[in-house]
Amino acid sequence: RQRWFTDSFVLTPETLRLPYQKVSFETEDGVELDGWFIEQTVRGERSKNLALCCCPYNQDKSSLLGVARGLWDAGYSVLLFDFR
């Protein structure tokens, strides 16, 4: 059941015109976590700067896309992921 009109809206890096890849990794206890890797390149080379953004409790990775955009504009590659 939909609680709010925004429940069906999903914000992705593509919405902010950021290049990204979907990534996933497995925890030690076998849980697969999903994320987005927003890669920054400088003059055709990968940026050496990386920011790892951890979302607040009870929210998902899309809540940090504004922060990710600012970091990406500043020359950082950004990894966003969802906790369990």
C-alpha positions in Angstrom: 0.0 0.0 0.0 1.3 3.4 -1.0 1.6 5.8 2.0 2.8 8.9 0.3 2.7 10.1 -3.3 6.5 10.1 -3.2 6.8 6.4 -2.4 6.9 5.4 -6.0 9.4 8.1 -7.0 13.1 6.9 -7.0 15.8 9.5 -7.3 19.0 8.2 -9.0 22.3 9.8 -10.0 20.9 9.8 -13.6 18.3 12.3 -12.4 21.1 14.7 -11.5 23.0 13.8 -14.8 25.8 12.0 -13.0 27.5 9.1 -14.6 27.2 6.0 -12.4 27.4 2.3 -12.1 25.3 0.0 -10.0 27.6 -2.0 -7.7 27.0 -4.6 -5.0 29.2 -6.3 -2.4 28.7 -9.1 0.1 29.1 -8.7 3.9 30.9 -11.2 6.0 27.6 -12.8 7.0 26.4 -13.2 3.4 24.1 -10.2 3.0 24.4 -8.4 -0.4 24.5 -4.6 -0.2 23.6 -2.5 -3.3 25.2 0.8 -4.1 26.1 3.4 -6.8 29.6 4.3 -7.8 29.8 7.8 -9.3 33.1 8.0 -11.0 34.9 11.3 -11.6 37.5 11.7 -14.3 40.0 14.5 -14.7 41.3 15.0 -18.2 40.4 11.4 -19.1 42.0 9.8 -16.0 40.2 8.5 -13.0 40.2 10.8 -10.0 42.5 9.7 -7.1 40.0 11.1 -4.6 37.1 9.0 -3.3 34.4 9.9 -0.9 32.4 7.1 0.8 28.9 8.3 1.8 26.9 6.4 4.4 23.2 7.2 4.5 21.4 8.1 7.8 19.5 5.5 9.7 16.1 4.7 8.2 16.9 6.3 4.8 18.4 5.1 1.6 21.4 6.2 -0.6 19.3 8.6 -2.7 19.0 10.9 0.4 22.7 11.8 -0.1 22.6 12.6 -3.8 22.8 16.3 -3.2 26.0 15.8 -1.2 27.3 13.4 -3.8 26.7 16.0 -6.5 28.8 18.6 -4.6 31.6 16.1 -4.0 31.6 15.0 -7.7 31.7 18.7 -8.8 34.7 19.1 -6.5 36.6 16.3 -8.3 35.8 13.3 -6.1 34.5 9.9 -7.1 31.7 8.9 -4.8 30.4 5.6 -3.5 26.9 5.5 -2.0 25.4 2.3 -0.6 22.4 1.1 1.4 22.8 -0.6 4.7 20.8 -3.7 5.4 
